Amino acid sequence: MKKLLALMLAAVLALSLVACGGGGGSGDTNTPSGGNGDTTSTDAPSGGDTNTPVSTPNSDEQSSDNTSNGQETAVPNNGEWDEILCSGDGYHLVKKEVDAYDGYKITLGVVDDNGEWVQEMTDTGTFVNNVRFRAEGSSETLRDSSCYTYLGEGVFLASPGVSVFTKDEEYRVGPWENFMSQKSPIRSELAVWECLLWNVTNNTQRQITANKISVFQDGYLLFCKEETSLGGGKLYAMSTECEITELSCQFLPNKPGHNFPVYSEGLFFACSEERSNPGFYDIEGNLVIDLHEYSMRGIFYSSSQGVNAPCFENGQATILFQNNAGSVFKGIIDKTGAFVSEPEKVDVSTY
């Protein structure tokens, strides 16, 4: 019996040794195999080494929403900047903050989608100097990314509270809603905001004051410096080189109730200064399409109705007007002012 037990134990021990020795399959246990090799190889991209950057953002890359195409872009960063403030058309406005014992410092620059410098980090220039002055002050304004936006055609805007208009919508830049940077002698509740602009393609920088401003379209934007007691006010045009032209026409939201105009295809919608007659003007302020024969007063333009401030797209513009019974019609005109087709009656309220 003892011999039988000894033989059985010996057999079990032999089987255990065989099982332990055969678990590695072919190859040395120190050599990585197909998908289960050395753990240091699992982080490397397929076909590359551990020094090859991966596509997902990490400590050396920052994800940014490129406003020109709505797609997120991972912008390579080797540590030269801390944060992307805003983006558009492949440009990214970036910030670097240094909070040292001898003082706080902020610098700004612009990189492209590849992380290459369009404008290297700097603390000089009208735009950057004023951002630094506001950001380093006790109020800490212009430190927040909500104070920045891309206006198109290579131009960035910094402001604590101005309203920005596209063809389709209005949005506010900056957190300040009720603060007055300047006071109107007529209506103290109307705010005029500091606006800093930086064209990063030619390094042109400019400071203006405005309460409403449009995005750049076809080389120009429009802005209104200060509203009158009835709303609206004189219009100014600015080129992408930050050259300003004072216009003879004005923005009058109540005559008619359209949104802020956007320059497009050589024209923009406004009212004359003398008689408040609506029409389309060129960038020099000359009336090109006179629409005074159409009653537009009291019609509220809005994106929900498919119409905002009238503007030209592909040679045509949509206008709303009333007949002598107060019924509202929607018409499409060409650049001669003629209707492309017969206007249609629409269910739009007037005020």
C-alpha positions as CSV (number, residue, x, y, z in Angstrom):
1,M,0.0,0.0,0.0
2,K,2.8,2.5,0.9
3,K,4.5,1.7,-2.5
4,L,1.2,2.4,-4.3
5,L,0.7,5.8,-2.5
6,A,4.3,6.8,-3.3
7,L,3.8,6.0,-7.0
8,M,0.5,8.0,-7.1
9,L,2.2,11.1,-5.4
10,A,5.1,10.9,-7.9
11,A,2.7,10.8,-10.8
12,V,0.7,13.9,-9.5
13,L,4.0,15.8,-9.0
14,A,5.2,15.0,-12.6
15,L,1.9,16.2,-14.1
16,S,2.2,19.5,-12.2
17,L,5.7,20.1,-13.4
18,V,4.6,19.5,-17.0
19,A,1.7,21.9,-16.7
20,C,3.9,24.7,-15.3
21,G,6.5,24.3,-17.9
22,G,4.2,24.3,-21.0
23,G,2.1,27.5,-20.3
24,G,4.2,29.9,-22.3
25,G,3.7,28.3,-25.7
26,S,6.4,29.0,-28.2
27,G,8.9,31.7,-27.4
28,D,10.8,33.0,-24.3
29,T,8.7,34.4,-21.5
30,N,10.7,37.6,-21.6
31,T,9.9,38.2,-25.3
32,P,6.6,40.1,-26.2
33,S,4.1,38.0,-28.1
34,G,1.4,39.1,-30.6
35,G,-1.1,41.0,-28.4
36,N,0.1,40.0,-24.8
37,G,3.7,41.0,-24.7
38,D,5.6,43.4,-22.6
39,T,3.3,46.0,-21.0
40,T,5.5,48.8,-22.2
41,S,4.5,48.1,-25.8
42,T,0.7,48.4,-25.3
43,D,0.7,52.3,-25.2
44,A,2.5,52.6,-28.5
45,P,0.5,53.1,-31.7
46,S,0.3,50.3,-34.2
47,G,3.4,50.3,-36.4
48,G,5.3,53.0,-34.3
49,D,7.4,53.3,-31.2
50,T,6.6,54.8,-27.8
51,N,7.9,58.2,-28.9
52,T,5.2,58.5,-31.6
53,P,2.4,60.9,-30.5
54,V,-1.1,59.5,-30.3
55,S,-4.1,61.2,-31.8
56,T,-6.0,61.7,-28.6
57,P,-5.2,64.8,-26.5
58,N,-2.8,64.3,-23.6
59,S,-0.7,66.5,-21.3
60,D,1.1,67.9,-24.4
61,E,-2.0,68.4,-26.5
62,Q,-5.1,70.5,-26.0
63,S,-8.5,69.8,-27.6
64,S,-10.0,72.9,-29.2
65,D,-13.3,73.5,-30.9
66,N,-12.5,74.9,-34.4
67,T,-15.4,77.3,-34.9
68,S,-14.9,77.4,-38.7
69,N,-15.9,73.8,-39.2
70,G,-17.4,72.7,-35.9
71,Q,-14.9,69.8,-35.6
72,E,-12.6,69.3,-32.6
73,T,-9.0,69.6,-33.4
74,A,-6.1,68.3,-31.2
75,V,-3.6,71.1,-31.3
76,P,0.0,70.0,-30.5
77,N,1.6,71.9,-27.6
78,N,5.0,71.4,-26.3
79,G,4.3,73.5,-23.1
80,E,4.7,76.9,-24.6
81,W,1.1,77.9,-23.8
82,D,-1.5,77.0,-21.2
83,E,-4.9,77.5,-22.7
84,I,-6.8,78.0,-26.0
85,L,-9.1,81.0,-25.6
86,C,-11.0,80.7,-28.9
87,S,-10.6,79.3,-32.4
88,G,-11.6,79.7,-36.0
89,D,-10.5,79.0,-39.5
90,G,-7.6,76.9,-38.2
91,Y,-6.3,79.7,-35.9
92,H,-6.2,79.3,-32.2
93,L,-5.7,82.2,-29.8
94,V,-3.6,80.9,-26.9
95,K,-2.6,82.2,-23.5
96,K,0.4,81.7,-21.2
97,E,0.2,82.8,-17.6
98,V,3.2,83.1,-15.2
99,D,2.3,83.7,-11.5
100,A,5.8,84.2,-9.9
101,Y,7.0,85.7,-6.7
102,D,7.9,88.9,-8.5
103,G,4.6,89.3,-10.2
104,Y,1.9,87.9,-12.5
105,K,2.3,88.0,-16.2
106,I,0.2,87.1,-19.2
107,T,1.2,86.7,-22.9
108,L,-0.8,85.8,-25.9
109,G,-0.1,84.2,-29.3
110,V,-1.8,82.3,-32.1
111,V,-1.0,78.8,-33.4
112,D,-2.5,76.9,-36.3
113,D,-4.0,73.4,-36.3
114,N,-0.4,71.9,-36.4
115,G,0.7,73.8,-33.4
116,E,2.9,76.1,-35.6
117,W,3.1,79.8,-34.6
118,V,1.1,82.2,-36.6
119,Q,2.0,85.0,-34.1
120,E,4.5,84.0,-31.4
121,M,3.7,84.7,-27.7
122,T,4.0,88.4,-27.0
123,D,3.1,91.0,-24.4
124,T,3.1,94.0,-26.7
125,G,0.7,95.6,-29.2
126,T,-2.7,97.3,-28.7
127,F,-4.7,94.1,-28.3
128,V,-2.2,92.3,-26.1
129,N,-1.3,95.3,-24.0
130,N,-4.9,96.0,-23.2
131,V,-5.7,92.4,-22.4
132,R,-2.8,92.3,-20.1
133,F,-3.8,95.5,-18.4
134,R,-7.4,94.2,-17.8
135,A,-6.4,90.7,-16.9
136,E,-3.7,91.7,-14.4
137,G,-5.9,94.3,-12.7
138,S,-7.9,93.7,-9.6
139,S,-11.2,93.1,-11.6
140,E,-9.5,90.3,-13.6
141,T,-11.6,91.1,-16.6
142,L,-10.5,89.5,-19.9
143,R,-9.0,86.5,-18.2
144,D,-12.0,84.3,-18.9
145,S,-12.3,82.6,-22.3
146,S,-15.9,83.9,-22.5
147,C,-14.4,87.3,-23.3
148,Y,-13.0,86.1,-26.6
149,T,-14.4,85.2,-30.0
150,Y,-13.3,84.8,-33.6
151,L,-14.9,87.4,-35.9
152,G,-13.7,85.7,-39.1
153,E,-11.1,86.4,-41.8
154,G,-8.2,86.1,-39.4
155,V,-9.5,88.6,-36.7
156,F,-10.0,87.8,-33.0
157,L,-12.1,90.0,-30.6
158,A,-11.7,90.5,-26.8
159,S,-14.4,92.3,-24.9
160,P,-16.0,92.2,-21.5
161,G,-19.6,92.5,-22.8
162,V,-20.3,93.4,-26.4
163,S,-23.1,91.8,-28.6
164,V,-21.9,90.1,-31.7
165,F,-24.1,89.5,-34.7
166,T,-23.9,87.0,-37.6
167,K,-26.3,86.6,-40.5
168,D,-28.4,84.3,-38.4
169,E,-28.0,85.1,-34.7
170,E,-26.8,87.3,-31.9
171,Y,-24.4,86.2,-29.1
172,R,-22.8,88.0,-26.2
173,V,-19.0,88.1,-25.6
174,G,-18.0,88.6,-22.0
175,P,-19.7,88.1,-18.6
176,W,-20.7,91.7,-18.0
177,E,-24.4,92.3,-18.5
178,N,-25.2,95.4,-16.4
179,F,-21.8,97.2,-16.0
180,M,-21.3,100.5,-17.8
181,S,-17.9,101.2,-19.3
182,Q,-19.2,104.5,-20.5
183,K,-22.5,106.3,-19.9
184,S,-24.8,107.8,-22.4
185,P,-26.0,111.2,-21.4
186,I,-29.5,110.3,-22.7
187,R,-30.0,106.8,-21.5
188,S,-27.7,105.7,-18.7
189,E,-28.7,102.0,-19.0
190,L,-27.1,101.7,-22.5
191,A,-23.6,100.3,-22.2
192,V,-20.7,100.9,-24.6
193,W,-18.0,98.3,-24.4
194,E,-14.3,98.2,-25.0
195,C,-13.5,96.0,-28.0
196,L,-10.0,94.9,-28.9
197,L,-9.3,93.4,-32.3
198,W,-6.3,91.5,-33.6
199,N,-5.9,90.5,-37.2
200,V,-3.3,87.7,-36.8
201,T,-2.6,87.4,-40.5
202,N,-0.9,90.8,-40.7
203,N,-0.5,91.5,-36.9
204,T,-2.8,94.6,-37.1
205,Q,-4.3,95.5,-33.7
206,R,-7.0,98.0,-32.9
207,Q,-9.1,99.3,-29.9
208,I,-12.7,100.7,-30.4
209,T,-15.8,101.1,-28.2
210,A,-19.1,99.6,-29.4
211,N,-22.3,98.2,-28.1
212,K,-23.0,96.1,-31.2
213,I,-20.6,94.6,-33.7
214,S,-21.0,92.2,-36.6
215,V,-18.7,89.4,-37.7
216,F,-16.4,90.0,-40.8
217,Q,-18.0,89.2,-44.1
218,D,-16.4,89.9,-47.4
219,G,-13.6,92.0,-45.8
220,Y,-15.7,94.2,-43.6
221,L,-17.6,94.4,-40.3
222,L,-20.1,96.9,-39.0
223,F,-20.4,98.4,-35.5
224,C,-22.4,100.9,-33.6
225,K,-20.5,103.0,-31.1
226,E,-23.4,104.2,-29.0
227,E,-27.2,103.9,-29.1
228,T,-29.5,106.9,-29.2
229,S,-32.5,107.4,-26.9
230,L,-34.7,105.5,-29.3
231,G,-32.2,102.7,-29.9
232,G,-29.9,102.1,-32.7
233,G,-27.3,104.7,-33.8
234,K,-24.7,105.7,-36.4
235,L,-22.9,102.9,-38.2
236,Y,-19.2,102.5,-38.8
237,A,-17.4,100.1,-41.1
238,M,-14.1,98.4,-40.4
239,S,-11.8,96.6,-42.8
240,T,-9.8,93.5,-41.8
241,E,-6.8,95.9,-41.7
242,C,-8.7,97.7,-38.9
243,E,-9.3,100.9,-41.0
244,I,-12.6,102.6,-39.9
245,T,-15.1,104.5,-42.1
246,E,-17.9,106.6,-40.5
247,L,-21.1,106.0,-42.5
248,S,-23.9,108.4,-43.2
249,C,-26.6,105.7,-42.5
250,Q,-27.7,104.2,-39.2
251,F,-29.0,101.1,-37.5
252,L,-32.6,101.7,-36.4
253,P,-34.1,98.6,-34.9
254,N,-37.6,100.0,-34.7
255,K,-37.7,101.2,-38.3
256,P,-38.0,98.3,-39.1
257,G,-37.4,95.8,-36.3
258,H,-34.6,94.0,-37.9
259,N,-31.5,92.6,-36.2
260,F,-28.1,94.3,-36.5
261,P,-26.9,94.4,-40.2
262,V,-24.1,92.2,-41.6
263,Y,-22.2,93.3,-44.7
264,S,-22.5,90.8,-47.5
265,E,-21.8,90.7,-51.2
266,G,-21.0,94.4,-51.2
267,L,-24.1,95.7,-49.4
268,F,-25.8,95.9,-46.0
269,F,-29.3,96.9,-44.8
270,A,-29.7,100.2,-42.9
271,C,-31.7,103.4,-42.7
272,S,-30.9,106.9,-43.9
273,E,-30.0,109.4,-41.3
274,E,-32.5,112.1,-42.5
275,R,-35.8,110.3,-43.1
276,S,-35.2,106.8,-41.7
277,N,-35.9,105.3,-45.0
278,P,-34.7,101.7,-45.3
279,G,-32.5,100.3,-48.1
280,F,-29.3,98.6,-49.0
281,Y,-26.0,100.6,-48.8
282,D,-22.5,100.0,-50.0
283,I,-19.5,100.0,-47.7
284,E,-19.0,103.8,-48.3
285,G,-22.5,104.5,-47.0
286,N,-24.1,105.2,-50.4
287,L,-27.7,104.1,-50.9
288,V,-27.8,101.5,-53.7
289,I,-31.3,99.9,-53.3
290,D,-34.0,102.3,-52.1
291,L,-36.8,100.4,-50.3
292,H,-38.7,103.5,-48.9
293,E,-41.8,102.6,-50.9
294,Y,-42.3,99.4,-48.8
295,S,-43.8,99.8,-45.3
296,M,-41.3,97.9,-43.1
297,R,-42.0,99.6,-39.8
298,G,-43.2,97.5,-36.9
299,I,-42.2,94.2,-38.5
300,F,-40.0,92.1,-36.2
301,Y,-37.3,90.2,-38.0
302,S,-35.9,87.1,-36.3
303,S,-34.1,83.9,-37.2
304,S,-37.2,81.9,-36.1
305,Q,-39.0,83.4,-39.0
306,G,-36.3,82.5,-41.4
307,V,-35.3,86.2,-41.7
308,N,-32.9,88.2,-39.7
309,A,-31.5,91.5,-40.7
310,P,-32.0,91.4,-44.5
311,C,-28.7,90.5,-46.3
312,F,-27.7,89.3,-49.7
313,E,-26.7,85.7,-50.3
314,N,-26.1,84.4,-53.9
315,G,-27.4,87.7,-55.3
316,Q,-30.7,87.6,-53.5
317,A,-32.1,89.1,-50.2
318,T,-35.4,88.5,-48.3
319,I,-37.4,91.4,-47.0
320,L,-40.6,91.7,-45.0
321,F,-43.1,94.5,-45.6
322,Q,-46.7,95.4,-45.2
323,N,-49.5,96.4,-47.6
324,N,-52.0,99.1,-47.0
325,A,-54.2,96.8,-44.9
326,G,-51.3,95.8,-42.6
327,S,-50.8,92.3,-44.0
328,V,-47.2,91.2,-44.0
329,F,-45.6,89.8,-47.1
330,K,-42.2,88.1,-47.7
331,G,-40.4,89.0,-50.9
332,I,-37.1,88.1,-52.5
333,I,-35.3,90.8,-54.4
334,D,-32.2,90.9,-56.6
335,K,-29.4,93.5,-56.5
336,T,-31.5,95.8,-58.7
337,G,-34.2,95.9,-56.1
338,A,-36.7,93.9,-58.3
339,F,-38.7,91.0,-56.9
340,V,-37.4,87.6,-58.1
341,S,-40.9,86.2,-57.7
342,E,-44.3,87.4,-56.5
343,P,-44.2,88.1,-52.7
344,E,-46.1,85.7,-50.5
345,K,-48.3,86.6,-47.6
346,V,-46.9,85.3,-44.2
347,D,-48.3,85.0,-40.7
348,V,-46.1,87.5,-39.0
349,S,-47.1,89.7,-36.2
350,T,-46.4,93.5,-36.2
351,Y,-46.0,95.8,-33.3
